[in-house]
Amino acid sequence: MRRALDLLSQYAEYHRDRRNIVTHFVGVPMIVFAVGVLLARPSFAVGGLTLTPAWIVFVPTVLWYLSRGNLVLGACVSVAVGVLLLLAQQVAGGSISNWLTWGIGFFALGWVIQFLGHWYEGKKPAFVDDIVGLLVGPMFVTAEAMFMLGWNKPLLDEIERRAGPTHIRDMAHPA
């Protein structure tokens, strides 16, 4: 069981260019939203609740985030993902073409934005080497947003000690 610090530090090694980090603030939520849209069908009622595959997947995902050794971060990323899933449920209820357009469209555009960021970075996405990176992405974006608000400077300092500081990569003279 890898802890949040280790997961975030490993993920950060693939995300040091500030332009890449910015693209993740757009692309990661788009992808999470799209997955929520695509997993919004079928729906079924259980004890007065409407369940979808999205909510069934959400429960173990929340448990995973909360078990990474940083309860505040785990709770915040769980809330962020939950909000995206709630929004996704709202657009997934129309026609099949509407459902697929929102889901596939946001998924594809989100990945285009992600790959643009990794072009700036000059590195492949983290999930290529570790599939868990797909879960760490939302945690990373949430942590970065919280760091910008002044949360947990010691955690940020340790991540930067391990992965290095952020920078703007010189595209004319790549390392």
C-alpha positions in Angstrom: 0.0 0.0 0.0 1.8 3.1 -1.2 1.1 6.3 0.7 0.1 9.6 -0.8 3.6 11.1 -0.4 5.2 8.3 -2.4 2.4 8.3 -5.1 2.5 12.0 -5.5 6.3 12.1 -5.6 6.4 9.4 -8.3 3.7 11.2 -10.3 5.5 14.5 -9.9 8.6 13.1 -11.6 6.6 13.1 -14.8 5.1 16.5 -14.2 7.6 19.2 -13.5 7.0 21.5 -16.4 4.4 24.1 -15.3 2.6 24.0 -18.6 2.1 20.3 -18.2 0.7 20.9 -14.7 -1.7 23.5 -16.1 -3.0 21.2 -18.8 -3.7 18.6 -16.1 -5.9 21.1 -14.3 -8.1 21.0 -17.4 -7.5 17.5 -18.8 -7.8 15.4 -15.7 -11.2 16.8 -14.6 -12.5 16.4 -18.2 -11.4 12.8 -18.2 -13.0 12.0 -14.8 -16.2 13.8 -15.9 -16.2 11.8 -19.2 -15.7 8.5 -17.4 -18.6 9.5 -15.1 -20.8 10.2 -18.2 -19.9 6.9 -19.8 -20.5 4.9 -16.6 -23.8 6.7 -16.0 -25.7 3.9 -17.8 -27.4 1.7 -17.1 -29.1 3.0 -13.9 -31.1 0.9 -11.5 -32.9 1.6 -8.3 -31.8 0.0 -5.0 -33.6 0.8 -1.8 -34.7 4.2 -3.1 -31.3 5.1 -4.5 -30.4 5.3 -8.2 -27.2 3.4 -8.8 -25.0 3.4 -11.9 -21.7 1.8 -12.6 -20.1 5.2 -11.9 -21.3 5.2 -8.3 -20.3 1.5 -7.9 -16.8 2.3 -9.0 -16.7 5.5 -6.9 -17.1 3.6 -3.6 -13.8 1.6 -3.8 -12.1 4.7 -5.4 -13.0 6.8 -2.3 -11.8 4.0 0.0 -8.5 3.9 -1.9 -8.0 7.7 -1.7 -8.9 7.7 2.0 -6.4 4.9 2.8 -3.3 6.6 1.3 -2.3 8.1 4.7 -3.5 11.6 4.1 -7.1 11.9 5.2 -7.6 15.6 4.3 -6.2 15.1 0.8 -8.2 11.8 0.4 -11.4 13.5 1.5 -10.8 16.5 -0.8 -10.1 14.4 -3.9 -13.1 12.2 -3.1 -15.3 15.3 -3.0 -13.9 16.7 -6.2 -14.4 13.4 -8.0 -17.9 13.1 -6.5 -18.9 16.5 -7.8 -17.7 15.6 -11.3 -19.7 12.4 -11.2 -22.8 14.3 -10.1 -22.4 16.7 -13.0 -21.8 13.8 -15.3 -25.0 12.2 -14.2 -26.9 15.4 -15.2 -25.7 15.2 -18.9 -25.9 11.5 -19.3 -29.7 11.2 -19.0 -30.6 12.3 -22.5 -30.5 10.4 -25.7 -27.9 7.8 -26.5 -26.2 10.1 -29.0 -26.1 12.9 -26.4 -24.7 10.6 -23.8 -22.0 9.3 -26.1 -21.2 12.7 -27.5 -20.6 14.1 -24.0 -18.7 11.0 -22.8 -16.5 10.3 -25.8 -16.1 14.0 -26.6 -14.8 15.0 -23.2 -12.7 11.9 -22.9 -11.0 12.5 -26.2 -10.5 16.2 -25.7 -9.2 15.6 -22.1 -6.6 13.2 -23.4 -5.6 15.6 -26.2 -5.0 18.3 -23.6 -3.0 15.8 -21.4 -0.8 14.8 -24.3 -0.2 18.4 -25.2 1.1 18.9 -21.6 3.4 15.9 -21.9 4.7 17.3 -25.2 5.8 20.3 -23.2 7.2 18.1 -20.5 9.1 15.9 -22.9 8.0 12.8 -21.0 5.4 10.1 -21.4 2.4 10.1 -19.1 3.0 8.5 -15.7 0.3 5.8 -16.2 2.4 4.3 -19.0 4.9 3.0 -16.4 2.3 2.5 -13.5 -1.4 2.1 -14.2 -2.1 3.5 -10.7 -1.2 6.9 -12.2 -4.8 7.0 -13.5 -6.0 7.2 -9.9 -3.1 9.5 -8.8 -3.9 12.1 -11.5 -7.0 13.5 -9.7 -5.1 13.3 -6.4 -2.2 15.2 -7.9 -4.4 18.0 -9.4 -6.3 18.3 -6.1 -3.0 18.4 -4.1 -1.6 21.1 -6.5 -4.8 23.2 -6.0 -4.5 22.8 -2.3 -0.8 23.7 -2.3 -1.7 26.9 -4.3 -4.1 27.8 -1.4 -1.3 27.3 1.1 -2.1 23.9 2.4 0.6 21.5 3.7 3.8 23.2 2.7 5.9 20.4 4.3 4.3 17.9 1.9 4.9 20.1 -1.1 8.5 20.6 0.0 9.1 16.9 0.3 7.6 16.2 -3.1 9.9 18.8 -4.6 12.9 17.4 -2.7 12.2 14.0 -4.3 11.0 15.1 -7.8 12.7 18.5 -8.2 11.2 21.9 -8.5 8.8 22.9 -11.3 10.1 24.8 -14.3 9.4 25.7 -17.9 11.4 23.4 -20.1 13.4 25.0 -22.8 11.8 23.7 -26.0 14.7 24.9 -28.2 17.3 23.0 -26.2 15.6 20.0 -24.6 17.7 18.1 -22.0 
